[in-house]
Amino acid sequence: MNNAFSADGRYLALMTQNHGGGSAILRADTATGDLTVVDVTEPGSADHFVEGNDLTLWAQAGLIVTKKAEVALLAYDVRTVEKRELIERFEPGYLYGHPAGSADGRHLFIAKHHLPKDETTHTIYLRIDLTTGAVDELLRDEGSANVHILAHPTDPDLLLIDRNYAPGWHGGSDGTTTRAWLLDARTGSLTECRPRNANNFQIHSNWSADGRFIYYHGLSGNPDQLPRDEKRGLRYDYTDRDWLLPMRGVDHYIGVSDLEGNVVWEADYPFFHYGHTSSHATLPAIIADGLLTPDLITAIHWQDLDSLGLPRTEILGRHGTYWKPGQQFDPHPVMSADGRYLSYNRGYQDGRSDVYLLQLEA
């Protein structure tokens, strides 16, 4: 969801590392491209900022929130860059996930799952009061090992979470369990967002910008489906991730559900390419950095269907990333709330990764 830009679209939050072992949190000015160093760790330090996935620009509170390694949770005022500690020290034996801020700017949510991933594994969802610093436990999810949280764009108590189970953990119980669920922080109740496809385990999910729908995608549940890039006669030299290559060319699905978990639209597509779903800020459209193509950013206008029930697909730009291991090589496109800017990563085969800002037509 829109977690990289300030509310007015002026600032973009970034994390960077260098080959010497240092790291930094940066604030980019979208109008000028100027970068401000928010915080920095030097080579040789015990702990670093390690992944952009662990950073969010919580627009409603005006804070850049990030993990510092597996040690602490920090927040910085987006304008003054004043620093504060939200969690001074993480609990040993747990892996903490990505922070997400409530729509009213009052509470920060983060999950932690117990290590190792075995019969003792469980995930605990936490809520931090920004004013008092109090930390409440919302849910203890036994047997689940995942820490992805997305806060609803307007409802301050509604979360979109992932649930992973053995065997596989990153594939669910052989595709029989649903990954995307709604968690109501008021009641602790869970709502399943189950796709129509035989494979219930969605790879990624996201809110629509207005919060009315959930976007998701996953691989086909057809057990006879094999990679079909050779049958198609096309080969893409776009990755050295071994685990991506078996997925190349298989059937997959993209869908939309409402907040009761009912499927509103879902379509099957051939020739899957790994990618992510995010949301267009001003239109009912799914933004994808893969899925249909390995190198283009597309908008899937799921309400604008042709006679076959397939949506109009619009090309917004080309990211051209080389999908190396590491989140910094995934494009992860995010749009500013006014729809003017789209940010994305571009990775190169030599290991460099840059962040680009695409200015869209009004």
C-alpha positions as CSV (number, residue, x, y, z in Angstrom):
1,M,0.0,0.0,0.0
2,N,1.1,3.6,-0.3
3,N,3.8,3.5,2.3
4,A,6.8,5.2,0.7
5,F,5.6,8.7,0.1
6,S,4.7,11.5,2.5
7,A,1.0,12.5,2.5
8,D,1.7,15.5,0.2
9,G,3.9,13.4,-2.1
10,R,6.9,15.7,-1.5
11,Y,9.1,13.1,0.2
12,L,10.1,9.5,-0.5
13,A,11.8,7.3,2.1
14,L,14.7,5.0,1.0
15,M,17.2,2.6,2.5
16,T,20.7,2.0,1.1
17,Q,23.7,-0.1,1.7
18,N,27.3,0.1,0.3
19,H,29.8,-2.6,-0.4
20,G,31.9,-1.5,2.6
21,G,29.2,-2.6,5.0
22,G,27.6,0.8,5.9
23,S,23.9,1.6,5.6
24,A,21.7,4.7,5.6
25,I,18.1,5.9,5.7
26,L,17.5,8.6,3.1
27,R,14.8,11.1,2.4
28,A,14.4,12.1,-1.2
29,D,12.7,15.3,-2.4
30,T,10.5,14.3,-5.3
31,A,10.6,17.8,-6.8
32,T,14.4,18.2,-6.8
33,G,15.8,14.8,-6.4
34,D,17.8,16.0,-3.4
35,L,18.7,13.4,-0.8
36,T,18.9,14.0,3.0
37,V,20.6,11.5,5.2
38,V,18.2,10.7,8.0
39,D,20.4,8.2,9.8
40,V,23.5,6.2,9.1
41,T,25.5,3.2,10.3
42,E,29.2,3.0,9.6
43,P,31.2,0.0,8.3
44,G,32.1,-2.2,11.2
45,S,29.0,-1.4,13.3
46,A,27.3,-4.3,14.9
47,D,23.9,-3.5,13.4
48,H,22.7,-2.0,10.1
49,F,19.6,-1.1,8.2
50,V,19.3,-4.2,6.1
51,E,16.2,-4.2,3.9
52,G,13.9,-1.6,2.3
53,N,11.0,-3.9,3.0
54,D,11.5,-3.2,6.7
55,L,10.9,0.6,6.2
56,T,7.7,2.5,5.9
57,L,6.8,6.1,5.5
58,W,3.8,6.3,7.8
59,A,2.1,9.3,6.0
60,Q,-0.6,9.9,8.6
61,A,1.9,10.2,11.5
62,G,4.6,11.9,9.4
63,L,7.1,9.3,10.4
64,I,9.7,7.1,8.7
65,V,9.6,3.9,10.6
66,T,12.2,1.2,10.2
67,K,13.9,-1.8,11.8
68,K,17.5,-1.6,12.6
69,A,18.7,-5.2,11.8
70,E,17.0,-7.6,14.1
71,V,17.6,-5.4,17.1
72,A,15.3,-2.3,17.4
73,L,12.4,-0.4,15.8
74,L,13.1,3.3,15.1
75,A,11.0,6.3,13.9
76,Y,12.1,9.6,12.4
77,D,10.0,12.7,11.8
78,V,9.9,13.0,8.0
79,R,10.4,16.8,8.1
80,T,12.8,17.4,11.0
81,V,14.4,13.8,10.9
82,E,14.2,13.8,14.7
83,K,14.7,10.2,16.0
84,R,12.9,8.1,18.6
85,E,12.9,4.5,19.7
86,L,9.6,2.6,19.5
87,I,11.1,-0.8,20.5
88,E,14.5,-0.4,22.2
89,R,15.3,-4.1,22.0
90,F,13.6,-7.0,20.2
91,E,12.7,-10.1,22.1
92,P,15.3,-12.8,21.5
93,G,14.1,-15.9,19.6
94,Y,11.7,-14.0,17.4
95,L,12.0,-12.6,13.8
96,Y,10.2,-9.2,13.6
97,G,8.5,-8.1,10.4
98,H,7.5,-5.0,8.5
99,P,6.0,-2.1,10.4
100,A,2.6,-0.7,9.3
101,G,0.9,2.5,10.6
102,S,-2.8,3.0,11.3
103,A,-4.9,5.3,9.2
104,D,-5.5,7.7,12.1
105,G,-1.8,8.0,12.9
106,R,-2.2,6.6,16.5
107,H,-1.0,3.0,16.4
108,L,1.9,1.1,14.8
109,F,1.5,-2.6,14.0
110,I,4.3,-5.1,13.8
111,A,4.4,-8.9,13.9
112,K,7.0,-11.3,15.2
113,H,7.3,-15.1,14.7
114,H,9.1,-17.6,16.9
115,L,12.2,-19.3,15.7
116,P,13.0,-21.9,14.6
117,K,10.2,-22.9,12.2
118,D,9.1,-26.1,13.9
119,E,6.2,-27.4,16.0
120,T,6.7,-24.5,18.5
121,T,6.4,-21.8,15.8
122,H,3.8,-19.1,16.3
123,T,3.2,-15.5,15.2
124,I,2.3,-12.6,17.6
125,Y,0.8,-9.4,16.3
126,L,1.6,-6.3,18.3
127,R,0.1,-2.8,18.4
128,I,2.2,0.1,19.7
129,D,0.5,3.3,21.0
130,L,2.4,6.2,19.4
131,T,1.6,8.5,22.3
132,T,2.1,6.3,25.4
133,G,4.5,3.7,23.9
134,A,2.3,0.9,25.3
135,V,2.6,-2.4,23.4
136,D,-0.5,-4.6,23.2
137,E,-0.7,-8.2,21.9
138,L,-3.5,-8.5,19.4
139,L,-3.3,-12.1,18.3
140,R,-1.2,-15.2,18.9
141,D,-1.4,-17.3,15.8
142,E,-0.2,-20.8,16.6
143,G,1.6,-22.7,13.9
144,S,1.9,-19.7,11.6
145,A,5.2,-18.2,10.6
146,N,4.8,-14.9,8.8
147,V,5.2,-11.3,9.6
148,H,3.7,-9.3,6.7
149,I,1.2,-6.7,7.8
150,L,-0.6,-4.0,5.7
151,A,-2.8,-1.5,7.5
152,H,-6.1,-0.5,6.0
153,P,-6.0,2.9,4.2
154,T,-9.0,4.4,6.2
155,D,-10.0,1.9,9.0
156,P,-7.4,2.3,11.8
157,D,-8.2,-1.2,13.2
158,L,-8.2,-3.4,10.1
159,L,-5.1,-5.3,9.0
160,L,-4.3,-7.5,6.0
161,I,-2.0,-10.2,7.1
162,D,-0.2,-13.3,5.7
163,R,-0.5,-16.8,7.3
164,N,2.1,-19.4,6.4
165,Y,2.1,-23.0,7.6
166,A,4.2,-26.1,7.3
167,P,5.2,-27.8,5.2
168,G,6.9,-25.3,3.0
169,W,6.2,-22.1,5.0
170,H,6.5,-20.0,1.9
171,G,4.0,-22.1,0.0
172,G,1.4,-22.9,2.7
173,S,0.3,-26.5,3.5
174,D,1.0,-27.6,-0.1
175,G,-1.4,-24.9,-1.4
176,T,-4.4,-26.0,0.7
177,T,-4.4,-23.1,3.2
178,T,-5.2,-19.5,2.3
179,R,-2.4,-17.0,2.9
180,A,-4.3,-13.7,2.8
181,W,-6.5,-12.9,5.8
182,L,-8.1,-9.8,7.5
183,L,-7.5,-9.2,11.1
184,D,-9.8,-6.9,13.1
185,A,-7.7,-5.3,15.9
186,R,-10.9,-4.4,17.8
187,T,-12.1,-7.9,18.2
188,G,-9.2,-10.2,17.1
189,S,-11.5,-11.8,14.5
190,L,-10.1,-13.3,11.3
191,T,-11.6,-13.3,7.8
192,E,-10.3,-15.6,5.1
193,C,-9.8,-14.1,1.6
194,R,-10.0,-17.4,-0.3
195,P,-9.4,-17.4,-4.0
196,R,-11.5,-19.5,-6.5
197,N,-8.3,-21.2,-7.8
198,A,-7.5,-24.6,-6.5
199,N,-4.2,-23.2,-5.1
200,N,-5.4,-21.2,-2.1
201,F,-2.0,-19.8,-1.2
202,Q,-1.7,-16.3,-2.7
203,I,1.9,-15.1,-3.3
204,H,1.2,-11.4,-2.6
205,S,-1.8,-9.4,-1.6
206,N,-2.6,-5.7,-1.1
207,W,-5.4,-3.2,-0.4
208,S,-7.0,-1.1,-3.1
209,A,-6.3,2.5,-2.5
210,D,-9.9,3.2,-1.3
211,G,-9.8,0.2,1.0
212,R,-12.9,-1.4,-0.4
213,F,-11.0,-4.4,-2.0
214,I,-8.1,-6.8,-1.6
215,Y,-5.8,-7.5,-4.6
216,Y,-4.0,-10.8,-4.8
217,H,-2.2,-13.3,-7.1
218,G,-0.9,-16.8,-7.0
219,L,0.2,-19.8,-9.1
220,S,-2.3,-22.1,-10.7
221,G,-3.5,-25.2,-8.7
222,N,-3.2,-27.4,-11.9
223,P,-0.8,-30.2,-10.8
224,D,0.0,-31.0,-14.4
225,Q,1.1,-27.5,-15.3
226,L,4.8,-27.2,-16.1
227,P,7.0,-24.3,-17.1
228,R,6.1,-23.4,-20.7
229,D,8.7,-20.9,-21.8
230,E,10.0,-23.5,-24.4
231,K,6.6,-24.1,-25.8
232,R,6.1,-20.4,-26.1
233,G,9.4,-20.1,-27.9
234,L,10.6,-17.3,-25.7
235,R,13.4,-17.1,-23.2
236,Y,14.1,-14.2,-20.8
237,D,17.6,-13.7,-19.4
238,Y,16.3,-11.7,-16.4
239,T,17.3,-13.6,-13.3
240,D,19.8,-15.8,-11.6
241,R,17.4,-16.8,-8.8
242,D,17.3,-20.5,-9.0
243,W,13.9,-20.8,-7.3
244,L,12.3,-18.4,-9.9
245,L,13.2,-20.5,-12.9
246,P,10.8,-23.4,-12.3
247,M,7.9,-20.9,-12.0
248,R,8.7,-19.4,-15.4
249,G,5.8,-19.8,-17.8
250,V,3.3,-21.6,-15.6
251,D,-0.4,-20.7,-15.4
252,H,-1.3,-18.2,-12.6
253,Y,-4.3,-16.2,-11.4
254,I,-4.9,-12.5,-10.4
255,G,-8.0,-11.6,-8.3
256,V,-9.9,-9.1,-6.2
257,S,-12.0,-9.8,-3.1
258,D,-14.2,-7.6,-0.9
259,L,-13.7,-7.2,2.9
260,E,-16.0,-10.1,3.6
261,G,-13.6,-12.4,1.7
262,N,-15.9,-12.8,-1.3
263,V,-14.2,-12.9,-4.7
264,V,-15.3,-10.0,-6.8
265,W,-13.2,-10.8,-9.9
266,E,-10.6,-13.4,-10.6
267,A,-8.9,-14.4,-13.9
268,D,-6.4,-17.0,-15.0
269,Y,-3.4,-16.1,-17.1
270,P,-0.7,-18.1,-18.8
271,F,3.1,-17.6,-18.7
272,F,3.7,-16.4,-15.1
273,H,6.6,-14.1,-14.3
274,Y,7.4,-13.4,-10.6
275,G,6.2,-10.1,-9.4
276,H,4.1,-8.1,-6.9
277,T,0.7,-6.5,-6.6
278,S,0.3,-2.9,-5.4
279,S,-2.5,-0.4,-5.9
280,H,-3.2,2.5,-8.2
281,A,-3.8,5.6,-6.0
282,T,-6.6,7.2,-8.0
283,L,-8.1,4.4,-10.1
284,P,-9.5,0.9,-9.5
285,A,-6.4,-0.8,-10.9
286,I,-3.8,-3.3,-9.8
287,I,-0.2,-2.3,-10.3
288,A,2.1,-5.2,-11.2
289,D,5.9,-5.2,-11.7
290,G,5.9,-8.8,-13.0
291,L,3.1,-11.4,-13.4
292,L,2.4,-10.6,-17.0
293,T,6.0,-9.6,-18.1
294,P,9.4,-9.6,-16.4
295,D,10.3,-6.0,-17.2
296,L,7.2,-3.7,-17.4
297,I,5.1,-1.9,-14.8
298,T,1.5,-2.5,-15.7
299,A,-1.9,-1.3,-14.5
300,I,-4.6,-4.0,-14.6
301,H,-7.9,-2.2,-14.9
302,W,-10.0,-5.1,-13.4
303,Q,-13.3,-3.3,-13.7
304,D,-12.8,-2.6,-17.5
305,L,-13.4,-6.0,-19.0
306,D,-13.6,-7.2,-22.6
307,S,-15.9,-9.9,-24.0
308,L,-13.8,-12.7,-22.6
309,G,-13.8,-11.2,-19.1
310,L,-10.2,-10.0,-19.2
311,P,-9.3,-6.5,-18.1
312,R,-7.6,-3.7,-20.0
313,T,-3.9,-3.7,-19.2
314,E,-2.0,-0.4,-19.4
315,I,1.8,-0.1,-19.6
316,L,3.0,2.6,-17.1
317,G,6.7,2.2,-17.7
318,R,9.6,-0.2,-17.9
319,H,11.6,-1.0,-14.8
320,G,14.0,-3.4,-16.6
321,T,15.3,-4.9,-13.3
322,Y,17.5,-8.0,-13.1
323,W,15.8,-10.2,-10.5
324,K,18.8,-11.0,-8.4
325,P,18.3,-12.5,-4.9
326,G,17.5,-9.7,-2.4
327,Q,14.5,-7.4,-2.0
328,Q,16.5,-4.4,-3.4
329,F,16.2,-6.0,-6.8
330,D,12.5,-6.4,-6.8
331,P,10.9,-3.3,-8.3
332,H,8.1,-3.0,-5.7
333,P,6.3,0.0,-7.4
334,V,4.6,2.4,-5.1
335,M,2.4,5.3,-6.2
336,S,2.0,8.7,-4.4
337,A,-1.5,9.4,-3.0
338,D,-2.2,12.0,-5.8
339,G,-1.2,9.6,-8.6
340,R,1.6,11.9,-9.8
341,Y,4.6,9.7,-9.0
342,L,5.5,6.1,-9.1
343,S,8.7,4.9,-7.4
344,Y,10.4,1.6,-8.2
345,N,13.8,-0.2,-7.8
346,R,15.9,-1.3,-10.7
347,G,18.5,-4.0,-10.1
348,Y,21.5,-4.7,-12.4
349,Q,23.3,-7.9,-13.0
350,D,26.5,-6.6,-11.4
351,G,24.7,-6.2,-8.1
352,R,23.9,-2.4,-8.1
353,S,20.3,-1.4,-7.4
354,D,18.9,2.1,-8.0
355,V,15.6,3.8,-7.2
356,Y,13.7,5.6,-9.9
357,L,10.8,8.1,-9.8
358,L,8.4,8.0,-12.7
359,Q,6.2,11.1,-13.2
360,L,2.8,10.1,-14.5
361,E,0.4,12.2,-16.6
362,A,-2.3,13.9,-14.6
